[in-house]
Amino acid sequence: MNGFWYKLLVRGANLCGPWLFTLVSRLIATVFFIFSRRVSESRRFYAALYPEKGRLYHLWCTFNQYQNFTTIHLDRFLAGHATPATFISEGLEKLEEMIGHQGCILLMSHLGNWEMAATLLKMQREDLQLLLYMGVKEKEGVERLQKDDLRRSGVAIIGVDHADNSPFSAVAALRVLRSGGLVSMAGDIVWRNDQRQVRVTFLGHDAYLPEAPFIFALLSGAPIFVFFAFRIGKNKYQVPLSGPLFIQSKCRADRQGAIASAAQQYADLLEKALRQHPFEWYHFDRFIQ
């Protein structure tokens, strides 16, 4: 949905109530489910997650995936109408102990609602330095509004263009880490074809993760925390945090092994969380090979 139609939907929901937002967004998700070419990739993914089930079950999982995706936008709408999200956090105290003393890297995923995870962090510490790396699409509609909302809340965002390989974004991340802030990177998506990748095993298949977060952790000494935000009710989230994970190597020759080991630990955590929340997988492109 482009920005114009999204704003029109918000105006209509302002007049009629959240039910209109829910109804229209679910109808749009159904249309995408029927006509999108990406549905076949989701079916393939759920076939790997549930190999003992039949094709109709995998299709039903995909339908639920598309419908669940609408809750991200619904909760943003509710938050804009004085209905703030509520959170149940797990393990956040480990991260809070390090904030301001040591920089940390947050690995967020396309599992759950990363926007709500970032919102929780800013709620906990208003003075928190938080830098998010986010992908940039050629035509952004709702995604641009999403990023604008985060910027207004005080979150710094660096757009990762598919053709961009600027060293300045790396300098910005190191500056935040050295000042005791947080740098958030997507751990499960590769933005560019020439991007360095690391192979892991996921659902019994090969998958390729971006190497950058693990290289940052190795070179800076910053620990990695794996962060999720799962919807457990209307505008209510469970936010588990796993870590800290330190990546260390005794010599240059050991670096690739240390990175591969850390990447597999993240993949294992991602798979475990996926099995608990299978319909909150919002990675619609190919992930497993």
Phi, psi and omega in degrees: 000131179279171186298323182298309183292327177295314179298323178295320177296319179298318179297319178296319179291330176297326181277320188260336181117166182300336181301324179293318178300315180298313183298308184294317182295324179288327175294319178297318179297324178294320177297317178297321179299322183284322191249344185288139176288344182282349180300321181298326179289321177295319177298319178297320180296314181290336174294326176286326180286323181234070183295339182278350182265165181270178185294325179295324177294319179296324178292321177297320176299318180296319177300316178296323177300312181294320180292319180297329182300333181293336182293335177300314182285326178296315182292328174294320177298315180295321179296330178282358180237044174060031174239075185295150179289150174249150188229145167243107185262150179226118177086006183292335182296331178295320178289318182298328179295333184265336183301130180090341179251323180214134178292150181226152178252126177260123175264108176259161187224168175273039174235113187089193187248095182296332180297320178291327176297317178294323178297319179299317181299317180291331177291325182288320183219106181293332181271009184293134171274114182230120180244123180250132169265124182227147179289150179245126177262158180297320180236104180256131176245270179298326181300323179293318177296323178299314180293323179297320178298318180293320178298320179295334178277358177102009179271127176278137183231133172246121179280132179258104180279148181298334182252002186266139177219043186286135178285346184293329178294325178291322179297319180297319180294317180296325179296318179294318181297318182292337180266008177086016180268187182244137175241123181253131179227149175286127182267354190236015180219137178258121187275329184230151180294330182269007182287140179292136186230161177229134184274137177225169174257129183217122183055033180078008180239165171282141173220154183239126181251155175293137182277340188305312182301324182284327175292317177303315181295320181292314185283327183269340185081004181285139178284158177255134171243137178260123193239130174230161173219107185253136181281123180242007179176179181297110180058032179232132188229144170258127187237091176276144181230123180249135180146186003278150177242115179261136177252119183226149175218142182285331180209171183300326182293337182271355188297314183296323178294320179294320179293316181298320180295316179294320179296322179291325176298318177296316180299322179294319177296320179295317180294319179298316179293323179299318181294334178275333182224065189295334185265007175255023176273109185248035175257100188267355176265175182293131178241310178267148183270000000 
